[in-house]
Amino acid sequence: MALRLLPVIAISLGASLGALLRWQLSEHLNHRLAHLPLGTLAANWIGAYAIGLAVAYFSDAPRLSEEWKLFLITGLLGGLTTFSTFSAEVVGLLQQGRWLWAGLEVSSHLVGSIIFTLLGLATYAVLR
C-alpha cells in the first residue's frame, strides 16, 4: 500500500504544533503547584474541549477534507494531549508515597477531560 503524502504532512504539521504547545504549557505552568503539574492538566483539558468542538464541527461539515480532520484531531490534539506524561506523573507521585496527590491528579485529568469534551460539544451546539 502506497503512503499518501498529504495526510502525512497534515498529521506531521499538526502533531508538531500540538507538541510545541504542550511543551510551552508545561514550561509556564508545571512549576506553579509542586505536586500537580498544571501544564499537563491544561494540555489535556484544552485538548478535551477542542476535541468536543472538533467532533461536533466535523460531523456538521462532512464535505471538509479528511486532511483537515487529520491535521486537527490526529495531529494537533494528539500532539497536545498526553496520556503517557500524565501516567508518568501519577506513577512518580505514587513512588513518592503521595497517594492523595496521585488520586487528585487521576480524578482531575479523567473527570475534567470528560467534562471539557462535553462542554466543547455543548459550545458548538450553542454557537451553531
N, C-alpha and C positions, 0 to 999 in steps of 0.2 A: 504494500500500500504506500503510495507516494505521500510525502508530507506536504501539506498545503501551507504556503508561505504566509499568507495574510492572517490566518488565525494565530500562527506562531508569533508574528510581530505584535498583534493585538494583545495577546496574553503577556508577552515579554515586557512590553511597554507598561501595561497596567500593573504587573507584578513589581516592576522596578519602582514605579511611583508609590505604590502601596507600602513597599518595604521601607522606602525612604521616609514616608510619612510616619510609619510606626516607629522607626528609629528616632525621629525628631520628638515624637510624643514621649518616648522613653527618656531621651536626653533631658527634656524640660520638666517632666513630671515624676519620674521614678524616685527621686530623692526627697520628695515632699513628705511622704509618710514612710517611716523606717521599715515597717513590716507589711505594707500593702503597696506594691508597685503600681502607682496610678497611671503610668504611661501605657502599660499593658492593658489595664482595665479600660482606659479611654479608647484605645485602639479597638478592642473587642466591642465596646458599646457603640462607638461611632460606626463600625462596620456592620453591626447588627441593625442599627437604624437605617443605614444606607441600603442594606440588602432588602429590608422591608419595602423601602421606596422603589428600589430597582425591580424587584419581583412584580410589584403591582404595576409599575410603568410598563415593563416589557410584556406583561400579559395583556395590557391595553394597546400595545403597539406591535402587533405581530409582523408588520412589514419591515420593521427595523432589522438591519442586517445582523447575522449571527456574530459577526466580529465585534460589534458594539457590546453585545452581551458578554462575550468572552473577555473583552478589554475590562469592562466594569466589574462583573461578578467573579469570574475566574481569576483575572489578573489583579486589578486594583484592590478589590476587597479580600481576595485570597492572600495578597501580599501584606495588606494592612492588618487583618485579624491573625491571631496566633494562638492555637491550642497548645503547641509544643512549649512555647515560652511560659504560658500560664501553668502548664503541668510541671515544668522545671521549678518555677517559683513556689508552687504548692509543696512539692517534694522537699525543697530547701527548707521551707518553714517546718515541715514535719520532722526533718532531720535535726532541726534546732530545738525540737520539743515545743514549738509554738502552735499547738493544736487549735487554739481558738482563732488565731490569725489565719491559719490554713483553712479552717471552716468558713471564716468570713470571706476569704478570697474565693473559695469554691462557690459559695452561695451567691456572692455579688456578681461573679462572672456569668454563671449559668442563668440565674433568675433574671438578672439585669439584661442579659443579651436577649432573652425571650421577650421581656417587656419592651425593649427597644425595637426589636423586629416588629412586634405588634403595633408600636407607635409609628413606625415607618409606613406600615400598611395603612393605618388609620389616617396618617397625614396625607398620603396620596389620595385616599377616598374623599377627604375634605376638600383638597385643592382641585380635584378633578372637575 
